[in-house]
């Protein structure tokens, strides 16, 4: 009796390899970039070159008219790079992905569609509970770029803006010293033969302090750096590649340095508020027309005499000392700052597109996941929850 023929070949009956991972589905992003309306904010998240890189990968970018004008980027440049330009603000806020420098205001949140992906700064110290309640109501997924980490565990956006702030602090101080209209004595920061160089004191040896020291040394000034972290002081000397006067913050040494200096730059951060390092009594003992640049003013300032100023009226004089206390120093150099921010955003946006959306991107990228503080209306950042006494969920339990 003949055996019934099998419908399968011998090869088909052998065990086959199992396809565990499904091929990633690439996504086409639709990104909205509104014009910044925050006071004296001139930066924009993407430069025309960045827009060209995104559109060449098939993504769409919708830009509000004159969104880049403050950073000297025209609508025509963006249009030629492939962006769509509109004067309909509501249409821009209706995009599935919204890209901003400053966090949106409550009025702007009203224009955002439910389940939008928001990528911007969070600026925790300036927010209120109502902001997070609005995010919950709209079931928004939000990334704060100051929380995003790179492969080394550092914060690339914070470092980039700190580099600008540190360099800018020295340039601003140099301008104030030379400008009689700003109350300066007509001094030059540089080291001219036969003329004693300017004395610059920097309090804080982080990224701001490092780049301030680098710029001041480049101009020929004598620089003294104070910080209570020996590790930071050691790293600063290593990064600058030269011996430098460094000291822990001891009142005796600091007072002596402040009495002789022409410029003092404060760049000390704290968990909640910047600690006050320089008292009013110390300021009184400084040279007449000496310059104080308080880079920490956005967190309360590290000089007792500091008061918040603006880019329009950046200085005031107290005890004969000129104070510069503008909170948002990088906005003064809007084009450079925009290019720096754009360099950070663009690779992440391309990665999100390659991964098929934000959810997949944060699933595989721990650094990007650390920037996520809201997921579909659920708060996922512990520091935000502690600050505002809100409940939160671990993002690792929501995205597996």
C-alpha positions as a Python dict, from the first residue, in 0.01 Angstrom:
ca = {
    (1, 'X'): (0, 0, 0),
    (2, 'X'): (145, 338, -100),
    (3, 'X'): (208, 599, 174),
    (4, 'X'): (14, 925, 127),
    (5, 'X'): (240, 1199, -14),
    (6, 'X'): (325, 1483, 228),
    (7, 'X'): (229, 1838, 127),
    (8, 'X'): (564, 1961, 270),
    (9, 'X'): (915, 1904, 143),
    (10, 'X'): (1184, 1754, 366),
    (11, 'X'): (1351, 2100, 406),
    (12, 'X'): (1023, 2259, 515),
    (13, 'X'): (979, 2000, 788),
    (14, 'X'): (1315, 2082, 942),
    (15, 'X'): (1320, 2336, 1232),
    (16, 'X'): (1336, 2691, 1099),
    (17, 'X'): (1495, 3006, 1247),
    (18, 'X'): (1244, 3222, 1433),
    (19, 'X'): (1220, 3593, 1355),
    (20, 'X'): (1231, 3749, 1702),
    (21, 'X'): (1264, 4120, 1613),
    (22, 'X'): (1033, 4285, 1365),
    (23, 'X'): (1201, 4530, 1130),
    (24, 'X'): (1172, 4889, 1252),
    (25, 'X'): (908, 5095, 1078),
    (26, 'X'): (1048, 5436, 991),
    (27, 'X'): (822, 5732, 1056),
    (28, 'X'): (775, 6065, 883),
    (29, 'X'): (774, 6348, 1135),
    (30, 'X'): (562, 6663, 1111),
    (31, 'X'): (734, 6929, 1322),
    (32, 'X'): (591, 7268, 1414),
    (33, 'X'): (820, 7557, 1511),
    (34, 'X'): (630, 7861, 1647),
    (35, 'X'): (777, 8208, 1694),
    (36, 'X'): (904, 8257, 2050),
    (37, 'X'): (699, 8512, 2243),
    (38, 'X'): (880, 8492, 2577),
    (39, 'X'): (1029, 8825, 2685),
    (40, 'X'): (1356, 8897, 2497),
    (41, 'X'): (1379, 8540, 2363),
    (42, 'X'): (1521, 8556, 2009),
    (43, 'X'): (1650, 8202, 1961),
    (44, 'X'): (1499, 7936, 1736),
    (45, 'X'): (1532, 7557, 1772),
    (46, 'X'): (1637, 7469, 1417),
    (47, 'X'): (1858, 7656, 1169),
    (48, 'X'): (1779, 7641, 793),
    (49, 'X'): (2062, 7386, 752),
    (50, 'X'): (1900, 7160, 1013),
    (51, 'X'): (1563, 7197, 841),
    (52, 'X'): (1726, 7094, 510),
    (53, 'X'): (1869, 6782, 678),
    (54, 'X'): (1525, 6686, 812),
    (55, 'X'): (1330, 6755, 492),
    (56, 'X'): (1585, 6557, 288),
    (57, 'X'): (1485, 6255, 500),
    (58, 'X'): (1119, 6307, 412),
    (59, 'X'): (1012, 6490, 729),
    (60, 'X'): (788, 6800, 722),
    (61, 'X'): (866, 7124, 906),
    (62, 'X'): (600, 7393, 951),
    (63, 'X'): (746, 7727, 1061),
    (64, 'X'): (556, 8031, 1185),
    (65, 'X'): (636, 8350, 994),
    (66, 'X'): (946, 8529, 1132),
    (67, 'X'): (1020, 8249, 1382),
    (68, 'X'): (1391, 8281, 1305),
    (69, 'X'): (1414, 8656, 1245),
    (70, 'X'): (1556, 8728, 1594),
    (71, 'X'): (1846, 8493, 1518),
    (72, 'X'): (1898, 8650, 1171),
    (73, 'X'): (1739, 8361, 979),
    (74, 'X'): (1483, 8476, 720),
    (75, 'X'): (1166, 8296, 611),
    (76, 'X'): (1318, 8272, 264),
    (77, 'X'): (1617, 8074, 397),
    (78, 'X'): (1381, 7831, 570),
    (79, 'X'): (1158, 7804, 264),
    (80, 'X'): (1456, 7724, 41),
    (81, 'X'): (1561, 7459, 295),
    (82, 'X'): (1224, 7286, 250),
    (83, 'X'): (1018, 7427, 539),
    (84, 'X'): (655, 7531, 498),
    (85, 'X'): (590, 7887, 619),
    (86, 'X'): (259, 8002, 766),
    (87, 'X'): (130, 8302, 960),
    (88, 'X'): (-142, 8086, 1116),
    (89, 'X'): (-13, 8036, 1472),
    (90, 'X'): (-288, 7787, 1555),
    (91, 'X'): (-186, 7568, 1260),
    (92, 'X'): (175, 7551, 1387),
    (93, 'X'): (65, 7456, 1740),
    (94, 'X'): (-156, 7188, 1584),
    (95, 'X'): (145, 6987, 1456),
    (96, 'X'): (200, 6639, 1606),
    (97, 'X'): (551, 6739, 1722),
    (98, 'X'): (609, 7087, 1864),
    (99, 'X'): (960, 7226, 1898),
    (100, 'X'): (1030, 7532, 2118),
    (101, 'X'): (1317, 7696, 2306),
    (102, 'X'): (1111, 7828, 2596),
    (103, 'X'): (833, 7616, 2752),
    (104, 'X'): (486, 7707, 2617),
    (105, 'X'): (270, 7950, 2812),
    (106, 'X'): (-73, 7844, 2940),
    (107, 'X'): (-231, 8036, 2649),
    (108, 'X'): (-11, 7847, 2402),
    (109, 'X'): (-96, 7513, 2566),
    (110, 'X'): (-460, 7581, 2483),
    (111, 'X'): (-367, 7580, 2112),
    (112, 'X'): (-192, 7241, 2133),
    (113, 'X'): (-381, 6931, 2020),
    (114, 'X'): (-426, 6634, 2255),
    (115, 'X'): (-146, 6373, 2247),
    (116, 'X'): (106, 6615, 2095),
    (117, 'X'): (479, 6555, 2151),
    (118, 'X'): (633, 6869, 2304),
    (119, 'X'): (1010, 6920, 2295),
    (120, 'X'): (1134, 7234, 2474),
    (121, 'X'): (1311, 7355, 2785),
    (122, 'X'): (1117, 7295, 3106),
    (123, 'X'): (1275, 7562, 3330),
    (124, 'X'): (1141, 7400, 3643),
    (125, 'X'): (1198, 7702, 3868),
    (126, 'X'): (964, 7922, 3661),
    (127, 'X'): (673, 7677, 3633),
    (128, 'X'): (353, 7635, 3831),
    (129, 'X'): (120, 7342, 3902),
    (130, 'X'): (-126, 7471, 3640),
    (131, 'X'): (132, 7407, 3366),
    (132, 'X'): (152, 7036, 3453),
    (133, 'X'): (-225, 7012, 3497),
    (134, 'X'): (-265, 7145, 3141),
    (135, 'X'): (-18, 6882, 3013),
    (136, 'X'): (-219, 6611, 3191),
    (137, 'X'): (-547, 6738, 3047),
    (138, 'X'): (-409, 6726, 2691),
    (139, 'X'): (-235, 6386, 2748),
    (140, 'X'): (87, 6541, 2618),
    (141, 'X'): (421, 6361, 2590),
    (142, 'X'): (690, 6615, 2683),
    (143, 'X'): (1070, 6612, 2662),
    (144, 'X'): (1277, 6873, 2848),
    (145, 'X'): (1602, 6924, 2659),
    (146, 'X'): (1791, 7023, 2974),
    (147, 'X'): (1726, 6668, 3109),
    (148, 'X'): (1849, 6480, 2800),
    (149, 'X'): (2178, 6296, 2854),
    (150, 'X'): (2434, 6187, 2595),
    (151, 'X'): (2625, 5857, 2584),
    (152, 'X'): (2874, 5989, 2846),
    (153, 'X'): (2595, 6073, 3091),
    (154, 'X'): (2647, 6449, 3046),
    (155, 'X'): (2374, 6702, 2959),
    (156, 'X'): (2460, 6827, 2608),
    (157, 'X'): (2207, 7114, 2593),
    (158, 'X'): (2302, 7250, 2935),
    (159, 'X'): (2672, 7228, 2854),
    (160, 'X'): (2634, 7398, 2515),
    (161, 'X'): (2445, 7695, 2663),
    (162, 'X'): (2687, 7710, 2959),
    (163, 'X'): (2979, 7733, 2716),
    (164, 'X'): (2812, 8033, 2551),
    (165, 'X'): (2729, 8195, 2887),
    (166, 'X'): (3086, 8156, 3014),
    (167, 'X'): (3245, 8301, 2701),
    (168, 'X'): (2983, 8577, 2684),
    (169, 'X'): (3042, 8679, 3047),
    (170, 'X'): (3403, 8775, 2967),
    (171, 'X'): (3310, 8953, 2642),
    (172, 'X'): (3040, 9152, 2823),
    (173, 'X'): (3279, 9238, 3107),
    (174, 'X'): (3540, 9356, 2855),
    (175, 'X'): (3280, 9575, 2686),
    (176, 'X'): (3163, 9725, 3017),
    (177, 'X'): (3521, 9798, 3129),
    (178, 'X'): (3596, 9986, 2809),
    (179, 'X'): (3266, 10170, 2768),
    (180, 'X'): (3247, 10509, 2937),
    (181, 'X'): (2874, 10523, 2850),
    (182, 'X'): (2819, 10217, 3072),
    (183, 'X'): (3027, 10365, 3353),
    (184, 'X'): (3351, 10183, 3270),
    (185, 'X'): (3697, 10329, 3322),
    (186, 'X'): (3817, 10275, 2965),
    (187, 'X'): (4025, 9969, 3053),
    (188, 'X'): (4123, 9692, 2812),
    (189, 'X'): (4106, 9330, 2920),
    (190, 'X'): (4415, 9240, 2715),
    (191, 'X'): (4776, 9217, 2825),
    (192, 'X'): (4953, 9516, 2670),
    (193, 'X'): (5333, 9547, 2711),
    (194, 'X'): (5419, 9761, 3012),
    (195, 'X'): (5055, 9778, 3132),
    (196, 'X'): (4936, 9550, 3415),
    (197, 'X'): (4671, 9304, 3287),
    (198, 'X'): (4313, 9304, 3412),
    (199, 'X'): (4242, 9089, 3717),
    (200, 'X'): (3947, 8850, 3674),
    (201, 'X'): (3798, 8642, 3957),
    (202, 'X'): (3570, 8351, 3866),
    (203, 'X'): (3356, 8186, 4134),
    (204, 'X'): (3255, 7837, 4023),
    (205, 'X'): (3464, 7588, 3824),
    (206, 'X'): (3188, 7423, 3620),
    (207, 'X'): (3137, 7461, 3245),
    (208, 'X'): (3055, 7835, 3274),
    (209, 'X'): (3365, 7895, 3486),
    (210, 'X'): (3586, 7690, 3254),
    (211, 'X'): (3485, 7880, 2941),
    (212, 'X'): (3498, 8215, 3119),
    (213, 'X'): (3855, 8133, 3231),
    (214, 'X'): (3948, 8016, 2879),
    (215, 'X'): (3822, 8342, 2725),
    (216, 'X'): (3977, 8569, 2989),
    (217, 'X'): (4316, 8397, 2956),
    (218, 'X'): (4288, 8425, 2578),
    (219, 'X'): (4244, 8801, 2614),
    (220, 'X'): (4550, 8822, 2839),
    (221, 'X'): (4389, 8871, 3182),
    (222, 'X'): (4516, 8734, 3514),
    (223, 'X'): (4257, 8477, 3624),
    (224, 'X'): (4176, 8336, 3967),
    (225, 'X'): (3917, 8058, 4005),
    (226, 'X'): (3738, 7970, 4329),
    (227, 'X'): (3533, 7656, 4395),
    (228, 'X'): (3480, 7423, 4688),
    (229, 'X'): (3523, 7115, 4468),
    (230, 'X'): (3888, 7017, 4435),
    (231, 'X'): (3789, 6775, 4156),
    (232, 'X'): (3632, 7056, 3951),
    (233, 'X'): (3936, 7279, 4001),
    (234, 'X'): (4166, 6995, 3896),
    (235, 'X'): (3953, 6921, 3587),
    (236, 'X'): (3950, 7290, 3493),
    (237, 'X'): (4331, 7309, 3503),
    (238, 'X'): (4358, 6989, 3300),
    (239, 'X'): (4109, 7111, 3038),
    (240, 'X'): (4282, 7447, 3005),
    (241, 'X'): (4619, 7275, 2981),
    (242, 'X'): (4805, 7525, 3197),
    (243, 'X'): (4870, 7609, 3563),
    (244, 'X'): (4621, 7853, 3707),
    (245, 'X'): (4550, 8023, 4040),
    (246, 'X'): (4280, 7809, 4201),
    (247, 'X'): (4146, 7811, 4554),
    (248, 'X'): (3866, 7674, 4764),
    (249, 'X'): (3615, 7939, 4870),
    (250, 'X'): (3777, 8070, 5187),
    (251, 'X'): (3668, 8421, 5298),
    (252, 'X'): (4022, 8548, 5357),
    (253, 'X'): (4152, 8450, 5011),
    (254, 'X'): (3830, 8553, 4835),
    (255, 'X'): (3816, 8899, 4999),
    (256, 'X'): (4179, 8961, 4906),
    (257, 'X'): (4113, 8863, 4542),
    (258, 'X'): (3793, 9072, 4521),
    (259, 'X'): (3970, 9386, 4650),
    (260, 'X'): (4223, 9366, 4365),
    (261, 'X'): (4006, 9242, 4077),
    (262, 'X'): (3857, 9441, 3790),
    (263, 'X'): (3594, 9177, 3709),
    (264, 'X'): (3423, 8906, 3914),
    (265, 'X'): (3206, 8641, 3747),
    (266, 'X'): (2966, 8436, 3959),
    (267, 'X'): (2877, 8093, 3822),
    (268, 'X'): (2777, 7885, 4123),
    (269, 'X'): (2471, 7660, 4116),
    (270, 'X'): (2271, 7507, 4399),
    (271, 'X'): (1996, 7245, 4418),
    (272, 'X'): (1719, 7498, 4471),
    (273, 'X'): (1880, 7841, 4495),
    (274, 'X'): (2233, 7953, 4420),
    (275, 'X'): (2425, 8004, 4747),
    (276, 'X'): (2523, 8363, 4824),
    (277, 'X'): (2902, 8357, 4814),
    (278, 'X'): (2979, 8731, 4804),
    (279, 'X'): (2818, 8945, 5072),
    (280, 'X'): (2729, 9313, 5041),
    (281, 'X'): (3017, 9395, 5274),
    (282, 'X'): (3260, 9229, 5032),
    (283, 'X'): (3115, 9428, 4741),
    (284, 'X'): (3168, 9753, 4936),
    (285, 'X'): (3541, 9676, 4957),
    (286, 'X'): (3584, 9625, 4581),
    (287, 'X'): (3740, 9882, 4345),
    (288, 'X'): (3524, 10167, 4219),
    (289, 'X'): (3380, 10079, 3875),
    (290, 'X'): (3473, 9711, 3911),
    (291, 'X'): (3240, 9476, 3717),
    (292, 'X'): (3015, 9203, 3861),
    (293, 'X'): (2868, 8950, 3615),
    (294, 'X'): (2617, 8722, 3792),
    (295, 'X'): (2555, 8426, 3560),
    (296, 'X'): (2365, 8249, 3842),
    (297, 'X'): (2097, 8518, 3862),
    (298, 'X'): (1835, 8286, 3707),
    (299, 'X'): (1864, 8079, 4027),
    (300, 'X'): (1872, 8374, 4266),
    (301, 'X'): (2231, 8491, 4216),
    (302, 'X'): (2547, 8431, 4417),
    (303, 'X'): (2606, 8801, 4505),
    (304, 'X'): (2401, 8955, 4785),
    (305, 'X'): (2366, 9279, 4587),
    (306, 'X'): (2236, 9115, 4265),
    (307, 'X'): (1902, 9221, 4117),
    (308, 'X'): (1753, 9086, 3794),
    (309, 'X'): (1812, 9312, 3490),
    (310, 'X'): (1717, 9289, 3122),
    (311, 'X'): (1900, 9299, 2787),
    (312, 'X'): (1757, 9649, 2733),
    (313, 'X'): (1881, 9779, 3071),
    (314, 'X'): (2147, 9524, 3167),
    (315, 'X'): (2342, 9710, 3436),
    (316, 'X'): (2302, 9900, 3760),
    (317, 'X'): (2554, 10044, 4005),
    (318, 'X'): (2571, 9965, 4375),
    (319, 'X'): (2848, 10074, 4614),
    (320, 'X'): (3032, 10204, 4308),
    (321, 'X'): (3040, 9855, 4150),
    (322, 'X'): (2874, 9792, 3812),
    (323, 'X'): (2643, 9487, 3820),
    (324, 'X'): (2531, 9289, 3513),
    (325, 'X'): (2253, 9046, 3612),
    (326, 'X'): (2067, 8936, 3297),
    (327, 'X'): (1917, 8586, 3343),
    (328, 'X'): (1924, 8471, 2980),
    (329, 'X'): (2274, 8561, 2859),
    (330, 'X'): (2282, 8314, 2561),
    (331, 'X'): (1981, 8495, 2406),
    (332, 'X'): (2209, 8795, 2355),
    (333, 'X'): (2395, 8582, 2098),
    (334, 'X'): (2082, 8442, 1936),
    (335, 'X'): (2237, 8310, 1614),
    (336, 'X'): (2521, 8125, 1786),
    (337, 'X'): (2284, 7987, 2052),
    (338, 'X'): (2033, 7876, 1789),
    (339, 'X'): (2303, 7693, 1593),
    (340, 'X'): (2423, 7524, 1913),
    (341, 'X'): (2071, 7411, 2013),
    (342, 'X'): (1998, 7301, 1656),
    (343, 'X'): (2310, 7080, 1654),
    (344, 'X'): (2172, 6897, 1958),
    (345, 'X'): (1811, 6866, 1837),
    (346, 'X'): (1873, 6752, 1478),
    (347, 'X'): (2037, 6411, 1547),
    (348, 'X'): (1764, 6330, 1802),
    (349, 'X'): (1485, 6421, 1556),
    (350, 'X'): (1645, 6209, 1284),
    (351, 'X'): (1678, 5925, 1535),
    (352, 'X'): (1310, 5957, 1634),
    (353, 'X'): (1217, 5937, 1265),
    (354, 'X'): (1438, 5629, 1210),
    (355, 'X'): (1291, 5454, 1514),
    (356, 'X'): (935, 5524, 1401),
    (357, 'X'): (835, 5775, 1670),
    (358, 'X'): (918, 5905, 2016),
    (359, 'X'): (797, 5593, 2197),
    (360, 'X'): (1035, 5361, 2013),
    (361, 'X'): (1321, 5613, 2036),
    (362, 'X'): (1299, 5646, 2416),
    (363, 'X'): (1260, 5270, 2448),
    (364, 'X'): (1606, 5214, 2302),
    (365, 'X'): (1786, 5537, 2406),
    (366, 'X'): (1836, 5583, 2781),
    (367, 'X'): (1967, 5938, 2736),
    (368, 'X'): (1654, 6044, 2549),
    (369, 'X'): (1437, 5862, 2803),
    (370, 'X'): (1592, 6069, 3084),
    (371, 'X'): (1460, 6383, 2908),
    (372, 'X'): (1101, 6256, 2917),
    (373, 'X'): (909, 6422, 3200),
    (374, 'X'): (554, 6362, 3075),
    (375, 'X'): (423, 6055, 2892),
    (376, 'X'): (68, 6070, 2756),
    (377, 'X'): (-39, 6300, 3036),
    (378, 'X'): (140, 6107, 3313),
    (379, 'X'): (422, 6277, 3506),
    (380, 'X'): (736, 6060, 3490),
    (381, 'X'): (1005, 6282, 3647),
    (382, 'X'): (1068, 6242, 4021),
    (383, 'X'): (1239, 6582, 4070),
    (384, 'X'): (939, 6761, 3914),
    (385, 'X'): (702, 6555, 4130),
    (386, 'X'): (897, 6639, 4448),
    (387, 'X'): (918, 7009, 4361),
    (388, 'X'): (542, 7049, 4307),
    (389, 'X'): (421, 6771, 4538),
    (390, 'X'): (267, 6574, 4250),
    (391, 'X'): (231, 6200, 4197),
    (392, 'X'): (443, 6037, 3927),
    (393, 'X'): (498, 5702, 3758),
    (394, 'X'): (828, 5537, 3665),
    (395, 'X'): (871, 5567, 3288),
    (396, 'X'): (1026, 5216, 3279),
    (397, 'X'): (690, 5075, 3390),
    (398, 'X'): (503, 5265, 3119),
    (399, 'X'): (739, 5195, 2827),
    (400, 'X'): (877, 4842, 2830),
}
